[in-house]
Amino acid sequence: MSAPLPMERMARPPLRHELQALRGSWIYFLVAGILLVVIGTIAIGSSILVTQVAMVFYGILMLMGGAIQVASAFWARDWSGVFGGLLTGVLYLVVGLFFVRDPGDAAVGLTLLISAFLMVGGLFRIIASISHRFHHWIYALIGGVINLALGLMIYAELPFSGLWVIGLFLGIEMIFSGWTWIMLSLALRQITRNVAKPL
């Protein structure tokens, strides 16, 4: 019986079993990771177009969700929460229509919201890390400062930043996800190679 591999040794028993089951599929994860990195890089280079497409896509999803909510409210007329469901459905429809008809303004509004979340979240992290001085608090402080600075930079560039920030963030997220898949595929490939070695 062969000794457990380093990656398998660190994994919990259920995870070890999953790694063993996936080891023959490493090439698919590698291809998916490379594709995500390529698409993410293209998205960063075309962030304005990606932002517009994302807004229209979100708008269509909201319109579909709103239609389902309104239809459900009419089907469940006897339910006490029918008015809330109907109101939510109408709100989805209005916001979805706004996103589809004017994706530029929708992107600016959403970017303003992202900027506000970054600034408020950054401030909270800064205050919490300085106040409590927990273990490795300096990393939380640095993260808070970065979030605050990023939020302020995005806010300072509005409305222009609204045209590209969402596309840029989507591209960055795809690149990071792609590299995660690539690293997983290489680890699975190493497991496959070690298992294939003769004892």
C-alpha positions, -999 to 999 in steps of 0.1 A, spaced: 0 0 0 15 34 -11 21 62 14 -4 91 11 8 120 -11 15 155 5 -17 171 -8 -38 140 2 -22 139 37 -34 174 45 -69 167 31 -97 155 53 -109 119 45 -140 130 23 -118 156 5 -91 129 -1 -117 106 -17 -129 135 -40 -93 143 -50 -88 106 -59 -121 106 -79 -111 138 -98 -75 129 -106 -83 116 -141 -101 148 -150 -72 173 -144 -70 182 -181 -105 195 -181 -98 218 -152 -67 230 -169 -85 239 -201 -113 256 -181 -88 276 -161 -69 287 -192 -101 297 -209 -112 317 -178 -78 335 -177 -80 343 -215 -117 355 -212 -109 375 -181 -80 392 -199 -102 401 -228 -129 414 -204 -103 437 -188 -93 450 -222 -129 455 -232 -142 465 -198 -166 492 -212 -183 467 -235 -184 440 -208 -200 464 -183 -228 473 -208 -234 436 -216 -234 427 -179 -260 454 -172 -283 442 -200 -279 406 -188 -287 416 -152 -317 435 -165 -330 405 -184 -326 384 -152 -345 409 -132 -373 411 -158 -376 373 -157 -376 373 -119 -402 401 -118 -425 383 -142 -423 351 -121 -430 371 -89 -460 389 -104 -474 356 -118 -469 338 -85 -487 367 -67 -517 362 -89 -517 324 -85 -515 327 -47 -543 353 -42 -554 338 -9 -519 341 6 -515 369 32 -482 380 17 -495 384 -18 -491 422 -18 -455 420 -8 -448 394 -35 -466 416 -61 -447 447 -50 -414 429 -52 -422 416 -87 -431 451 -99 -399 465 -84 -379 438 -102 -397 447 -135 -390 484 -131 -354 480 -122 -349 453 -149 -364 476 -175 -342 505 -164 -311 482 -167 -321 470 -202 -331 504 -216 -302 524 -201 -273 502 -192 -249 531 -189 -268 549 -162 -275 516 -145 -237 509 -145 -230 543 -130 -256 537 -102 -243 502 -94 -207 515 -94 -217 542 -69 -231 514 -47 -199 494 -51 -178 525 -42 -200 531 -11 -196 495 0 -158 496 -4 -155 529 15 -178 518 44 -163 483 46 -128 498 45 -136 522 73 -151 494 95 -120 472 89 -97 501 98 -116 510 130 -120 474 141 -83 465 135 -71 496 154 -96 492 182 -92 455 190 -56 448 179 -63 411 173 -38 386 161 -24 398 127 -45 430 129 -21 448 106 -33 428 76 -69 438 83 -58 474 86 -39 472 53 -70 456 37 -92 483 50 -69 511 38 -69 495 3 -107 491 2 -111 527 14 -86 541 -12 -102 520 -40 -137 532 -31 -125 568 -30 -108 565 -64 -139 550 -80 -161 577 -65 -137 604 -76 -139 592 -112 -177 589 -114 -196 589 -138 -168 578 -161 -157 550 -138 -192 536 -140 -185 527 -176 -156 503 -169 -154 493 -132 -179 465 -134 -163 450 -165 -128 453 -149 -140 436 -117 -156 408 -137 -124 403 -157 -102 402 -125 -126 377 -109 -125 355 -140 -86 356 -140 -84 346 -103 -110 318 -108 -90 306 -138 -58 305 -119 -76 286 -91 -87 259 -116 -52 258 -131 -36 252 -97 -61 225 -89 -55 208 -122 -18 208 -117 -22 194 -82 -45 166 -96 -20 159 -123 7 155 -97 -15 130 -78 -21 111 -111 17 109 -118 25 97 -83 -2 70 -84 11 59 -118 47 54 -105 56 18 -98 62 9 -62 
